[in-house]
């Protein structure tokens, strides 16, 4: 098995990047934008809530060290998947909860995870609003957003 990619949207990408970067088997993280209509969007573009992009973290991971299922577990633990287009004080479609799957296997695993969490009532009485979208073009965010919290000596934000 080679290195795989996973892409998650869970609100503001700064804290999400830190959380995924701490997982053994995650080789690299990058923050960016995915799921919209504008080519090569900027942070300013995405913040208009008009481009359709989500703030995402794209991971490269070694499936021999960490399974996609474990990454899904982390995704559902580190944000509230029941709030539509909002995480904490951040609101807009760019802050939606979404999984951008890179393969039919990732899509099936995400569907199964959502079904299992729903069946066990993990978030009841609320329902999971996480969108499953095929991975499209990942547009890396501006350099100053990459490892933003790490560069400032911070370990987390409000996620």
N, C-alpha and C positions, 0 to 999 in steps of 0.2 A: 504494500500500500504506500502510495506517495502522499505528499502534502496536499491537503484539501483547503477549500475556502468556505467560510460561513459569513453571512451578512445579517446583522440585526439592527433594528431601530427600536429604541427604548427610551425616547426622550432626548434630552441634551446629551450629545455624544461624548462630552469630556469625562464624566463619571463612568459611563458605560465602558469606555476604552480602558480606564484604570481597572475596573472589575474584571473584565475579560483578560486583560494582560497579566493578571495574577494567577491565572489557572495554569497549572503545569500541563505542558503539551501544546499550549498556544504559543506559536513561534513568533508571530508578529501581529500588530494591530495597526490599523489606519482609520482615521475618521474621514467622512465624506458625505456625499449626497447620492441618493438613488431613488428611482421610481417616479421621476418627473419628466416633463416635456422639453425643458430648456437644455440645450447643449452647453456643457462646461459652466454650470451655474456657480456663482459666487455666494458666499455667506449672506451678503446683502440681498441677492436675488431670492434665495431660499426663505429668508426672513419676511419677505412680502406675503408669504402664504399663497402665492399665485403660480408657482412653478410645478407644484405637485410632488416635489422631492421630499424625502424624509432625511433627517440627520441619522446617519448610520455609522456603525463600526464594522469594518471588514476584517476578518481574522484569517490568518493562515494557521492551520493546526495539523498536528501529526496524529492521525486516528489510531496509531499504535499506542499513543500515550494518553489521549483523551478522546472519548467517543463524542459523536455529534449529539447523542442523547444527553450527555453530561453538560454540553454547551446549552442545550435547550433547558435543562434544569436551572442552570445559572441565569439564563435569560428571564425565565419566569419568576425567579427569586429576586432579581435586582430592580424590578420596576413593577408598576401596577398595570397589568394587562387589561383591566376593566375600565380604564378611563379613555374615552374617545378623544383623540387628538389633544392629549394633555398629559403632562407628567409634572407633578408639583406645581410650581408657579409658572411653568412654561406651557403655553397653549398655541395651537395652530396645527395644521395637518403635517407640518414638518416634524412634530413631536409625537406622531402616531406610533402605536405599537405595531411592528411589522417584522416578519421574517421573510427575507429574500432568499429563496431556495436556489441552490446551484445544481440540483439533480432531482430526478424523480424520487430517489431514496430519501433525500432531505425533506422533500415535500411530504412524503408519507410519514416520516418520523415526526414532523411538526404537527400534522393532522392527528396522529395517534396521541401525541402529548397533550394537545388541546382537548381531545375527547376524554383522556384519562383524568385530567384536572377537572373537567366539567363533571364527569361521573362521580368523582370523589367529593365534589362540592367544595373544593379548595377555596374558591372565591365567592361562593354563594352568600347572599342571594344575588350578587352581581354576576354578570356573564363576561366571558373573555371576548374582547373586541379585536384582538390581534389579527391583522391581515396577513395572509400568505400570498406573496407575490413572487413571480419568477425573477431571478436575478437579471438585471439589465446592465446598463453601463454604470459602473461605480466611478463617480467623479471625486477624486481626492479633494478634501477641503484645503484651504490655504495653509501654508506651513505653520503659521502661528497657532493654528488649532491642533496640530499634531502633538500628542503628549502634553497638552496644555497644562493640566494640573501638575504633572511631573516637573515641568519646566519651572513652575512656581513653588515647588516644594510642598504641594498640597497632596493629600492622599485621597480625598473624596470631595464630592459636592452634594447637592440636595437630593440626588436620586434615591 
